[in-house]
């Protein structure tokens, strides 16, 4: 019923067959669940200013962060130039990858998949990404994506991940070490609000 009303959407994980996650589509509902519902008694007692002051971190992580991630995913799917991401994006979602050697789980805020090739070849994995609203992204974030791309090349033969762009989207910009590392690299895409919304 929530899906039919457009309040909840099921998003398949392209890297884990048969696995999906659900996302609340309405930011006001997310805000209610993250900020208002846990502090309902204080709000009824008219302590709204105090509730708001104490809820800033939760608001940023549970409301602003996920909303910014979805904005970047929709930009990648609908507005990004094909040359920027290495082709036309057919699907985009968040995804999870497990490294069996280290038994660690890697969460990706963005996985952009291209159109299926003719025949039975692997699907092009155009981009993988890290999206952060509340902090500046640095070189360590780029190195993490490089490791994940190498892992995808080894473990996911159904995808052509060798040329996947490494997309880093920051609501608060980027550290100088990341800007320097990305300079001159066609496989690294830095996305800030100016790029999202046009300069």
C-alpha positions as CSV (number, residue, x, y, z in Angstrom):
1,X,0.0,0.0,0.0
2,X,2.8,2.4,0.9
3,X,4.5,1.6,-2.5
4,X,1.3,2.2,-4.3
5,X,0.9,5.6,-2.7
6,X,4.5,6.5,-3.7
7,X,5.7,6.9,-0.1
8,X,8.0,3.8,-0.2
9,X,10.1,2.5,-3.1
10,X,11.8,-0.9,-3.4
11,X,15.3,-0.6,-4.9
12,X,17.0,-3.8,-6.1
13,X,20.7,-4.1,-5.3
14,X,22.5,-4.5,-8.7
15,X,25.5,-6.2,-7.0
16,X,23.5,-8.8,-5.0
17,X,21.0,-10.8,-6.9
18,X,17.6,-11.0,-5.2
19,X,18.4,-8.4,-2.6
20,X,16.5,-5.2,-2.3
21,X,16.2,-2.3,0.1
22,X,13.3,0.0,0.8
23,X,13.5,3.8,0.9
24,X,11.1,6.3,2.2
25,X,10.5,8.8,-0.6
26,X,8.9,11.7,1.3
27,X,11.4,13.7,3.3
28,X,8.7,15.0,5.7
29,X,8.0,11.5,6.8
30,X,11.7,10.8,7.3
31,X,11.9,14.1,9.3
32,X,9.0,13.0,11.5
33,X,10.5,9.6,12.2
34,X,14.0,10.9,12.8
35,X,13.4,14.1,14.7
36,X,9.8,14.5,15.9
37,X,8.7,11.0,16.9
38,X,11.6,10.4,19.4
39,X,10.9,13.8,21.1
40,X,7.2,13.9,21.0
41,X,6.7,14.5,24.7
42,X,9.2,17.5,24.7
43,X,7.4,18.9,21.7
44,X,4.0,18.7,23.4
45,X,5.6,20.6,26.3
46,X,6.6,23.3,23.9
47,X,10.3,22.7,24.0
48,X,10.7,22.8,20.2
49,X,13.8,25.0,20.2
50,X,15.6,22.6,22.6
51,X,14.5,19.6,20.6
52,X,15.8,21.2,17.4
53,X,19.1,22.0,19.0
54,X,19.6,18.5,20.2
55,X,18.5,16.9,16.9
56,X,20.9,18.6,14.5
57,X,23.2,15.6,14.2
58,X,20.3,13.1,13.7
59,X,18.7,15.5,11.2
60,X,21.9,15.7,9.2
61,X,22.5,11.9,9.1
62,X,19.0,10.6,8.8
63,X,17.3,13.3,6.7
64,X,19.8,15.5,4.8
65,X,22.4,12.8,4.1
66,X,20.0,10.3,2.5
67,X,18.2,13.1,0.6
68,X,21.4,14.3,-0.8
69,X,22.4,10.8,-1.9
70,X,19.1,10.4,-3.8
71,X,19.6,13.8,-5.4
72,X,23.0,12.7,-6.7
73,X,21.6,9.4,-7.9
74,X,18.8,11.1,-9.8
75,X,21.3,13.6,-11.3
76,X,23.4,10.8,-12.5
77,X,20.5,9.1,-14.1
78,X,18.7,12.1,-15.6
79,X,21.0,15.0,-16.0
80,X,24.7,14.0,-16.1
81,X,26.4,14.3,-19.5
82,X,27.1,10.8,-20.9
83,X,30.8,11.8,-21.4
84,X,31.1,12.6,-17.7
85,X,30.1,9.1,-16.6
86,X,31.4,7.2,-19.6
87,X,28.1,6.4,-21.2
88,X,24.3,6.5,-20.9
89,X,23.1,5.5,-17.4
90,X,20.3,3.0,-17.5
91,X,20.0,2.2,-13.8
92,X,21.3,3.8,-10.6
93,X,21.0,2.8,-7.0
94,X,22.9,2.2,-3.8
95,X,24.6,-1.2,-3.4
96,X,26.5,-3.4,-1.1
97,X,29.6,-5.5,-1.9
98,X,31.1,-8.1,0.4
99,X,34.8,-8.9,0.3
100,X,35.1,-12.6,1.1
101,X,38.9,-12.4,1.7
102,X,38.6,-9.8,4.5
103,X,34.9,-10.5,5.4
104,X,34.2,-6.8,5.2
105,X,31.1,-5.2,3.7
106,X,31.4,-2.1,1.5
107,X,28.4,0.2,1.1
108,X,28.3,2.2,-2.1
109,X,26.0,5.3,-2.2
110,X,25.9,5.1,-6.0
111,X,26.2,2.4,-8.6
112,X,25.4,3.5,-12.2
113,X,24.9,0.7,-14.7
114,X,24.8,1.2,-18.5
115,X,22.6,-0.3,-21.1
116,X,23.0,-4.1,-21.6
117,X,25.3,-4.8,-24.5
118,X,24.0,-6.9,-27.5
119,X,24.6,-10.6,-26.9
120,X,25.7,-12.1,-23.6
121,X,28.5,-9.7,-22.7
122,X,29.0,-8.2,-19.2
123,X,27.0,-5.0,-18.5
124,X,29.0,-1.8,-18.3
125,X,29.4,-0.6,-14.7
126,X,29.7,3.1,-15.5
127,X,30.4,4.6,-12.1
128,X,30.6,3.8,-8.4
129,X,30.3,6.6,-5.9
130,X,30.6,8.0,-2.4
131,X,28.1,10.7,-1.4
132,X,28.5,12.8,1.7
133,X,26.4,15.8,2.8
134,X,28.0,16.6,6.2
135,X,31.7,16.5,5.6
136,X,34.4,17.3,3.0
137,X,35.6,14.3,1.0
138,X,39.3,13.6,0.9
139,X,41.9,11.4,-0.8
140,X,41.1,8.5,1.5
141,X,37.6,8.4,0.1
142,X,39.0,8.1,-3.4
143,X,41.4,5.3,-2.4
144,X,38.5,3.4,-0.9
145,X,36.6,3.6,-4.2
146,X,39.7,2.5,-6.1
147,X,39.9,-0.6,-3.9
148,X,36.2,-1.4,-4.4
149,X,36.6,-1.0,-8.1
150,X,39.5,-3.5,-8.1
151,X,37.3,-5.9,-6.0
152,X,34.4,-5.5,-8.5
153,X,36.7,-6.4,-11.4
154,X,37.8,-9.6,-9.6
155,X,34.5,-10.7,-8.2
156,X,31.7,-9.5,-10.6
157,X,32.3,-11.0,-14.0
158,X,28.8,-10.1,-15.0
159,X,29.8,-6.4,-15.0
160,X,32.5,-4.6,-16.9
161,X,33.9,-2.6,-14.1
162,X,37.4,-1.9,-15.3
163,X,36.6,1.6,-16.6
164,X,34.1,2.5,-13.9
165,X,34.3,6.2,-13.0
166,X,34.9,7.0,-9.4
167,X,32.3,9.6,-8.4
168,X,32.7,11.6,-5.2
169,X,29.9,14.0,-4.3
170,X,30.2,16.4,-1.4
171,X,27.7,18.8,-0.1
172,X,30.5,20.7,1.6
173,X,33.2,20.3,-1.1
174,X,36.5,18.5,-1.1
175,X,39.8,18.5,0.7
176,X,42.8,19.8,-1.3
177,X,44.4,16.4,-1.4
178,X,41.4,15.0,-3.3
179,X,41.3,17.9,-5.7
180,X,45.0,17.4,-6.4
181,X,44.6,13.6,-6.8
182,X,41.7,14.0,-9.2
183,X,43.4,16.6,-11.4
184,X,43.9,15.2,-14.9
185,X,42.1,11.9,-14.2
186,X,39.2,11.2,-16.5
187,X,38.1,8.3,-14.2
188,X,37.5,10.6,-11.2
189,X,34.3,12.8,-11.1
190,X,34.0,15.4,-8.4
191,X,30.3,16.5,-7.9
192,X,29.4,19.5,-5.8
193,X,26.1,21.5,-5.6
194,X,27.3,23.9,-8.3
195,X,27.7,20.9,-10.8
196,X,24.4,19.4,-9.6
197,X,22.4,22.5,-10.2
198,X,24.4,24.2,-13.0
199,X,27.0,26.8,-12.6
